[in-house]
């Protein structure tokens, strides 16, 4: 997706020496944030359509009344929806950066936020 490509571009540019607080990196982070938002909206509407499909199936197989109005709260009560949203929401927002470090056998290992964000984007 475009969000993953933007996250990978951020990481590669920073690894190759670009400043993490530069405007171009922030634009890539904004693209990633927009793609994340659109993904969450798409997941919501997938669950909305799933409920509508279930209602249509009940109407056709059991002659239940077919109501096309699916309230927002009905969809938002789904635990599976929130699990998918939790998986999709992981990204680094614009104008935010940090470094994470750990030590291993007296060596210091440093990770940038953009590297962790690219990893999160690829894994989802």
Sine and cosine of phi, psi and omega as CSV:
sin_phi,cos_phi,sin_psi,cos_psi,sin_omega,cos_omega
0.00,0.00,0.20,-0.98,0.00,-1.00
-0.91,0.42,-0.59,0.81,0.00,-1.00
-0.89,0.45,-0.68,0.73,0.03,-1.00
-0.92,0.39,-0.65,0.76,0.05,-1.00
-0.89,0.46,-0.66,0.75,0.03,-1.00
-0.90,0.43,-0.66,0.76,0.01,-1.00
-0.91,0.42,-0.66,0.75,0.03,-1.00
-0.92,0.39,-0.61,0.79,0.06,-1.00
-0.90,0.43,-0.66,0.75,0.06,-1.00
-0.83,0.56,-0.77,0.63,-0.06,-1.00
-0.88,0.48,-0.73,0.68,-0.04,-1.00
-0.90,0.43,-0.65,0.76,0.00,-1.00
-0.91,0.41,-0.64,0.77,0.00,-1.00
-0.94,0.33,-0.65,0.76,0.05,-1.00
-0.88,0.48,-0.55,0.83,0.00,-1.00
-1.00,0.04,0.20,0.98,0.18,-0.98
0.94,-0.33,-0.02,1.00,0.02,-1.00
-0.96,0.28,0.57,-0.82,0.00,-1.00
-0.93,0.38,0.77,-0.64,-0.02,-1.00
-0.91,0.42,-0.31,0.95,0.00,-1.00
-0.99,-0.14,0.22,0.98,-0.02,-1.00
-0.95,0.30,0.36,-0.93,-0.02,-1.00
-0.90,0.43,-0.61,0.80,-0.02,-1.00
-0.91,0.42,-0.65,0.76,0.05,-1.00
-0.90,0.44,-0.65,0.76,0.03,-1.00
-0.91,0.41,-0.57,0.82,0.07,-1.00
-0.91,0.42,-0.66,0.75,0.05,-1.00
-0.90,0.43,-0.62,0.79,0.06,-1.00
-0.91,0.41,-0.60,0.80,0.04,-1.00
-0.91,0.41,-0.66,0.75,0.07,-1.00
-0.87,0.50,-0.69,0.72,0.02,-1.00
-0.89,0.46,-0.65,0.76,0.02,-1.00
-0.91,0.42,-0.67,0.74,0.03,-1.00
-0.90,0.44,-0.66,0.75,0.03,-1.00
-0.91,0.41,-0.60,0.80,0.06,-1.00
-0.89,0.45,-0.70,0.71,0.03,-1.00
-0.87,0.49,-0.71,0.70,0.00,-1.00
-0.90,0.43,-0.56,0.83,0.06,-1.00
-0.91,0.42,-0.68,0.73,0.01,-1.00
-0.91,0.42,-0.65,0.76,0.06,-1.00
-0.89,0.45,-0.66,0.75,0.02,-1.00
-0.90,0.43,-0.63,0.78,0.04,-1.00
-0.90,0.43,-0.68,0.74,0.03,-1.00
-0.85,0.52,-0.75,0.66,-0.04,-1.00
-0.93,0.36,-0.45,0.89,0.10,-0.99
-0.90,0.43,-0.67,0.74,0.05,-1.00
-0.94,0.34,-0.56,0.83,0.07,-1.00
-0.89,0.46,-0.72,0.70,0.03,-1.00
-0.92,0.39,-0.56,0.83,0.04,-1.00
-0.89,0.46,-0.69,0.73,0.06,-1.00
-0.90,0.44,-0.66,0.75,0.03,-1.00
-0.89,0.46,-0.64,0.76,0.03,-1.00
-0.90,0.43,-0.65,0.76,0.04,-1.00
-0.89,0.45,-0.65,0.76,0.04,-1.00
-0.90,0.43,-0.65,0.76,0.04,-1.00
-0.90,0.43,-0.65,0.76,0.04,-1.00
-0.89,0.46,-0.70,0.72,0.04,-1.00
-0.89,0.45,-0.58,0.81,0.03,-1.00
-0.91,0.40,-0.69,0.73,-0.07,-1.00
-0.98,0.21,-0.56,0.83,-0.08,-1.00
-1.00,-0.07,-0.49,0.87,-0.07,-1.00
-0.84,-0.54,0.13,0.99,0.00,-1.00
0.81,0.58,0.56,0.83,0.14,-0.99
-0.96,0.29,0.42,-0.91,0.05,-1.00
-0.89,0.45,0.72,-0.70,-0.04,-1.00
-1.00,-0.07,0.94,-0.35,0.04,-1.00
-0.95,-0.32,0.90,-0.44,-0.05,-1.00
-0.99,0.12,-0.16,0.99,-0.01,-1.00
-0.99,0.13,0.92,-0.39,0.05,-1.00
-0.94,-0.35,0.93,-0.36,-0.03,-1.00
-0.92,0.40,0.50,-0.87,0.00,-1.00
-0.86,0.51,-0.67,0.74,-0.04,-1.00
-0.90,0.43,-0.50,0.87,0.04,-1.00
-0.88,0.47,-0.68,0.73,0.00,-1.00
-0.95,0.30,-0.62,0.78,-0.05,-1.00
-0.94,0.34,-0.21,0.98,0.04,-1.00
-0.99,0.17,-0.16,0.99,-0.05,-1.00
-0.96,0.29,0.82,-0.57,0.04,-1.00
-0.94,0.35,-0.57,0.82,0.03,-1.00
-0.89,0.46,-0.62,0.78,0.05,-1.00
-0.86,0.51,-0.74,0.67,-0.03,-1.00
-0.92,0.39,-0.52,0.86,0.08,-1.00
-0.91,0.42,-0.70,0.72,0.03,-1.00
-0.92,0.39,-0.62,0.79,0.05,-1.00
-0.89,0.45,-0.66,0.75,0.02,-1.00
-0.88,0.48,-0.60,0.80,0.04,-1.00
-0.94,0.34,-0.64,0.77,-0.10,-0.99
-0.98,0.18,-0.34,0.94,-0.18,-0.98
-0.99,0.15,-0.21,0.98,-0.06,-1.00
-0.93,0.38,0.95,-0.31,0.09,-1.00
-0.31,-0.95,0.20,-0.98,0.03,-1.00
-0.99,-0.13,0.88,-0.48,-0.03,-1.00
-0.95,0.31,0.32,-0.95,0.04,-1.00
-0.87,0.49,0.45,-0.89,0.06,-1.00
0.88,0.47,0.46,0.89,0.02,-1.00
-0.68,-0.73,0.74,-0.67,0.07,-1.00
-0.46,-0.89,0.42,-0.91,0.07,-1.00
-0.36,-0.93,0.17,-0.98,0.08,-1.00
-0.85,-0.53,0.62,-0.78,0.05,-1.00
-0.87,-0.49,0.75,-0.66,0.00,-1.00
-0.75,-0.66,0.40,-0.92,0.10,-1.00
-0.56,-0.83,0.28,-0.96,0.03,-1.00
-0.91,-0.41,0.60,-0.80,0.02,-1.00
-0.59,-0.81,0.91,-0.41,-0.01,-1.00
0.78,0.63,0.79,0.62,0.02,-1.00
0.90,0.44,0.28,0.96,0.11,-0.99
-0.95,-0.31,0.61,-0.79,0.04,-1.00
-0.99,-0.15,0.80,-0.60,0.02,-1.00
-0.93,-0.38,0.82,-0.57,-0.06,-1.00
-0.90,-0.44,0.74,-0.67,0.08,-1.00
-0.88,-0.48,0.68,-0.73,0.10,-0.99
-1.00,0.05,0.41,-0.91,0.03,-1.00
-0.85,0.52,-0.62,0.79,-0.03,-1.00
-0.91,0.42,-0.56,0.83,0.06,-1.00
-0.92,0.39,-0.69,0.72,0.04,-1.00
-0.91,0.42,-0.60,0.80,0.04,-1.00
-0.91,0.41,-0.65,0.76,0.04,-1.00
-0.91,0.43,-0.62,0.78,0.05,-1.00
-0.89,0.46,-0.70,0.71,0.03,-1.00
-0.88,0.47,-0.64,0.76,-0.01,-1.00
-0.92,0.39,-0.65,0.76,-0.02,-1.00
-0.94,0.34,-0.60,0.80,-0.04,-1.00
-0.95,0.30,-0.39,0.92,-0.02,-1.00
-0.99,0.12,0.00,0.00,0.00,0.00
